[in-house]
Each structure stands twice: as structure tokens, then as C-alpha cells.
Amino acid sequence: MSTSDHYHTLDVSPSATQAEIKQAYRRLAKKFHPDSNRETANHETIAQVNAAYEVLGDPANRRSYDQQREYHAGLESAELTVDRVSRQQRAATAQARYRKQQQTGKQADELLQQWLNRVYTPVSRIVYQILKPLNEQIDYLAADPFDDDLMEDFQNYLEDCRELLKKAETTFRSLPNPPSVAGVAAHLYYCLHQVGDGIEQLETFTMNYDDSYLHTGQELFRIAAGLRREAQAGVKEIA
């Protein structure tokens, strides 16, 4: 298997669809993974397959790679770098977006109740719907992680999680939080980011069957559950 061209590595045509690339990757990951087939297990090959999919599995990365491949055949694609904004900066940005002038008296109470009813309660409920089924889903998958039907069920669960997360994020942005619940809002904000990062880790596991991604996803969900509990405690203190 050639390592000089990612398409050769995944044994697909340069005109292959993203679905075909994903299917080819899963086939090769299962073939060469030591837990799936010890006769064909090959750590060097699976490393090449993973490297190829990291590029071709992402449409933006693939476009960049295709451009370089066209004009610089045989050269390694330049690694794309993405600047990550720290969580503290993201939280500060979110709080700035939701900051408003301090409300007093009855108006402040009304705004607080509105935020609790329209933002906090539905977001907390959605997060629970995402987190609660994880252990049961993993238990089902553990019967045979290489069973296509079980893996498809797990992937469907993750797709549902993605949709629920989008709904929660939209709801969270729908109203600025009153200053009195800034701490609660911050806990929810971090919680949603932990959920998003956890979903990404779990989705990566479904592609390469590396248990470390599964364990990291579980840990991120555990942290998210803790942040959700802290938000609940903050609401009780206000009430």
C-alpha cells in the first residue's frame, strides 16, 4: 500500500465521494486493527490509513490536499494549522455577548424567570438527554464493536447527540443571561463545550476503533455532567 498518496492508501479514486472514502476507511481499519483480525493486523499500515483519513475525511482538508496534489505531485500535503481560542477567551466572549445593563426590582425578577424558563431549563434537559444514554449505548456496542449493525446504532446515537447539541446551543444563545446567573450560564457554557468535544472523540472512535478516544469521550461527558450539576446547584442558591 503506497504511503505517498492518500487516495492510494485508502484504495479509492480521487473522484470518490466522502461517503466512499468513509466506507473505505472503516473497511481498512477493521481489516488491519489487531483486535479485529490478528492475521492481517499491521500497526504501520493502520497508522498510514489513519493519516490518510484525517486529510481525506475532512472536505476542507481534502480540497487543500487536492490542490497541492495537482500542482505538487508526490509531495506531502502541508499540515493545516488551526488556532484554538482558549476556553477562558471563549467564555469571556460569550459573557460579553450576553452582558446587559443591570436590571433591578420586578423587571430583574421577570428577566431572571424568563431566562430560567426559556434557556436554563430546556438546555439542562437536552444535555441530560445526551448524557444519560451513553453508558447503555457503550454496553450494547461492547458486545462486538466490529459488528456493523451495533456500530451503526452507536453512530445513530451520536448523530442524535449532534442534533440535540445544536438545539441546546441555539437555545442557550436565544436570550442574554441576567447578571445574577452569570455563574450558572458559565457552567452551562462549559458544559456544552465538553459535550461537543466528547461527541467528537466518540465519533473518532467509530472510525478507528481506538479505545482511547472512547475513554476520552466518556470522561468529557462525565465532566459535562458535573458542570450540569454545578449549574443546578447555582440555580437552587438563587431560588
Order of alpha helices (4+ residues) and beta strands (2+ residues): alpha-alpha-alpha-alpha-alpha-alpha-alpha-alpha-alpha-alpha-alpha
